[in-house]
Amino acid sequence: MKQQIVPTQTEIKFQHDELIVSKTDLTGRITYANKVFMRVCDFSEEELLGQPHNIIRHPDMPRGVFWGVWNTIKQGQEFFGMVKNLTAHGDYYWVLANIRPDFRGGKSVGYFSVRRSPSRKLIESIIPVYKEMLSFEQGKGKDAAQLSWQRLEKQLASQGTTYEQYILNLVESTKER
Ligand SMILES: Cc1cc2nc3c(=O)[nH]c(=O)nc-3n(C[C@H](O)[C@H](O)[C@H](O)COP(=O)(O)O)c2cc1C
């Protein structure tokens, strides 16, 4: 059973040239974690392998984002997005994640994710978007995640853009030069 971790307000940082990598099976259970991942989230390999990836899920993350992740990768596409994660001790760290199917011989055998450290500006730009999604999701019941993601896509469509264009533009425009 997943232990209840109490979130703190302490942010954990990692270097801009480091990558946090993990792989999962088709159900999202962790099958590989690199050293940077283990150091930053403070879970051992033993504690991570075989666990669902939501072991590091932070309560500040809107459910809609994960609906978007799974909807995208199940269609064989890659997902880019900002994720706030929880460490074993309740601290948090932000990542800019790329999550994609792991193809072997043309067949998806699982998924993997490579994450880097986002700029401060990128973190600050996404916080209000996620806060808004989280508050929309309150009291929406079992369809909250899907409704929340589709609402975000609709808002972006009304601005003439797609989620992918939006996030890639945001990454570009918030780069520290
Ligand atoms: C390859 C891969 C990497 C993932 N990485 C994360 C992650 O870093 N943090 C996270 O909270 N969820 C991650 N997820 C999504 C989780 O599987 C899960 O959907 C999410 O934590 C929400 O959990 P919940 O539906 O139990 O609320 C990842 C999924 C995949 C397939």
The ligand as a Gaussian input file, in Angstrom:
#p B3LYP/6-31G(d) Opt

LIG

0 1
 C        6.656000       6.799000     -18.216000
 C        5.741000       7.477000     -17.227000
 C        6.248000       8.436000     -16.363000
 C        5.431000       9.072000     -15.418000
 N        6.001000       9.991000     -14.593000
 C        5.237000      10.538000     -13.624000
 C        5.813000      11.427000     -12.677000
 O        7.000000      11.778000     -12.733000
 N        4.995000      11.921000     -11.706000
 C        3.675000      11.596000     -11.619000
 O        2.996000      12.065000     -10.690000
 N        3.101000      10.768000     -12.527000
 C        3.852000      10.246000     -13.513000
 N        3.258000       9.410000     -14.426000
 C        1.793000       9.259000     -14.411000
 C        1.326000       8.244000     -13.404000
 O        1.296000       6.980000     -14.030000
 C       -0.108000       8.576000     -12.899000
 O       -0.994000       8.663000     -13.985000
 C       -0.168000       9.896000     -12.116000
 O        0.782000       9.926000     -11.089000
 C       -1.558000      10.139000     -11.525000
 O       -1.857000       9.156000     -10.635000
 P       -3.331000       8.851000     -10.145000
 O       -4.127000       8.601000     -11.397000
 O       -3.241000       7.676000      -9.280000
 O       -3.787000      10.098000      -9.457000
 C        4.052000       8.766000     -15.379000
 C        3.526000       7.814000     -16.253000
 C        4.345000       7.194000     -17.177000
 C        3.769000       6.181000     -18.135000

